[in-house]
Amino acid sequence: MAGWTCPECQRSFGRRNQSHLCAPGLTLDEYFAVGPAFEKPIFEAVAEHLESVGAVHVEPVSVGIFFKRLRTFAELRPKRDRVVLSILLSRRLQHPKIAGSYQGSGLRNAYFVNLYTPADVDEDVRGWLTEAYLSSPE
């Protein structure tokens, strides 16, 4: 993964001096040692699909797991009873599975999907993940 590496936390970003919470990344083992048990199987379903699409950088931090190419294109964040998947797309998306959205500046919009089990990473979600991956800079 090219780009800029923060000299403080050693995390990589797509833009120089990217604004971020300057905290060191974790290993997956460190991350899952403290999270809810339902989170890891959901992560595995997402990661398995993305690895079938292409090379992906997985970055666990204290608040969740980021999936990156040059920039973050998807995130998993644990909640009390679910994992929220956020996906960055360059188009408008309306679907009953979308629990919320955020229109960013420029073309990228964030869409939020609640995942309760690995089965929720279904054909629709895998399609959105693939689209987010392919539209993200390399």
Helices and strands as residue ranges (DSSP letters): E 4-5, E 12-13, H 28-32, H 39-53, E 57-61, E 64-68, E 72-78, E 83-89, E 98-103, E 109-115, G 118-120, H 123-135
